[in-house]
Amino acid sequence: MAFRKLVQGTKLYPSCRVGNFYRLFSNDEASRAAAASSNEKPSTTIFSRIINKELPADIIHEDDKCVAFRDISPVASTHVLIIPRDPISSLSTATSEHQLLLGHLLLVARQLAKQHQLDEGYRIVINNGKHGCQSVYHLHLHLIGGQQLSWPPGV
């Protein structure tokens, strides 16, 4: 498989919604999240490889604090991942020192929503921990929109 060769040597985490290539490892979201390791350092994730330009991504925003790119397995017509350059493993490990960065990520999400003309609304999702279906232990926000979303999400 070509993608497998591309990420050879990368710690891949089976994902809930990050991409089709993760689906090779598991059949359901809960087991994919359970298989992910919260003990891994964010510097070893697929997202860190994207930040370092070691893996390709459809990057739509970059600044000194974060990178945003289109999800390769979108759950809606607009599905963007926003990841901080600082290696924060999850929201639960963020500290008061990350306050400005966390606010910046939300402002970037708002800016990208405006650029994608999501005037009718959108959703920001942060998966945290195994039960939150976090499968890549590098903090990331999902910007999801462009269509009517259902409620409750993912229950």
Steps between C-alpha positions, in 0.01 A plus 500: 500500500652834393386694805647243736839553334456876530455486877744219564679568827218723623300408808151461354204519727176332395267795463138578565464744213842616390534293184413189302847349537439458873192291434729216393575434865155482658129478427352747744583836647512393864752225436713734289509751785571226752796389289653848504763564763476810714856428613649583160674833469322737260830539314456146367149540358388521142404863568854589599616349172252721314619808694859411408401451134607136512151394390277671244180677597262746337610788723263797493644707784840536661634744754761494774258331743301246297435317175159422349431250225207315342412167655561220250187321619249779554176445690342810341554714192743711704726313743823669602750400768674779692811393691736699719868495418572456873480130585204491741376143521138578596276770637518338844879549505483866401596747772438866569818565299307382191212744551598738218572211263163336568326829434701542181387157376135602547554830321665317209199266491269804482714653222497177299123465549459847353732417207296185431175701517358299787254779575222253586709349780773251575632278776834503680596161646785408732524131580669441835612161629384150423133556580507824304627299202837674483716291274791730425662631815583841363232754587288586198174673422254380239316776313194331350226664296354581162185295559238432765667307783314257723460507878618347723836453331666163521289347776 
